[in-house]
């Protein structure tokens, strides 16, 4: 693609490899009420100062620019833990009123869902992804350093009853902790009509303790699941740009997905752009560079200028995450700060 194609082309978030971003991930806060071992240290992190965070109005304005001028069709609210954002329901309601209206989802640890699921549905949220790595309360406490297992189960139930469906459950398997639970998790998800997705542990922990040779791979997960279930590949034509490879469980209709970000990267089909809680555009979870939209907002830039900056940032997106490169440098920000 010629450089002139960028200068003269339509206002969409396209990169030099021809990928077009239609999915926006918006981190609403870097704070979290869990301390998952694969994400942050037990004492927590140095949180962003309140003046550094985007305001509710700034978030809605940026999403409006994204959907009205840059071709964004889906918005996923993330954190940290997005349910800790005081203005969350109002933000969802205002985004639901945009034209065109984007599809909206939320990734959460589920702890606050029991009290907010109905309000979020009424505001216009379409569905939720809930993180739950184990069915055993003692293992949950070890993994998250918090005794909140039942709260997550209650939140999942509330989300399903509120109609925030399909309810997807994200699970990370860790060696020596829950690596034997894949079949039990799938049986439980089928029973409760949740769609389970296993995610390979990624190098986004604040402690930089991730080691590839110690992770549970997609191959390990599938081998474990096949000891109890028959898995039929759904096929690439149905996957599209989705990060999860999916299989029918015992002939369907239930499905299980595996997001193999490390061993089977899907960068060539990526359709995401990311906005951090402090207003930075990230082209990839593993990017080491960011583009500042907050400064443009607060210096009086109009929507057209902000769209131009955002478009230019995405034009420079790299071909892939580079996890297989021996010179790979882990991003400075942990997953909690960039919206996993």
Buried (B, 14 or more C-beta within 10 A) or exposed (E): EEEEEBEEEEBBBBBBEEBBBBBBBBBBBBBBBBBBBBBBBEEEBEBBEEEEBBBBEBBBBBBBBBBBBBBBBBBBBBBBBBBBBEBBBEBBBBBBEBEEEBEBBBBBBBBBBBEBBBBBBEBBBBBBBBBBBBBBEEBBBBBBBBEBBEBBBBBBBBBBBBEBBEBBBBBBBBEEBBBEBBBBBBBBBBEBEBBBBBBBBBBBBBEEEBEBEEBBBBEBBBEBBEEEBEBBEBEEEEBEBBBBBBBBBEEEEBBBBBBBBBBEBBBEEBBBBBBBBBBBBBBBBBBBEBBBBBEBBEEEBEEEEBBBBBBEBBBEBBEBBBBEEEEEEBBEBBBBBBBB
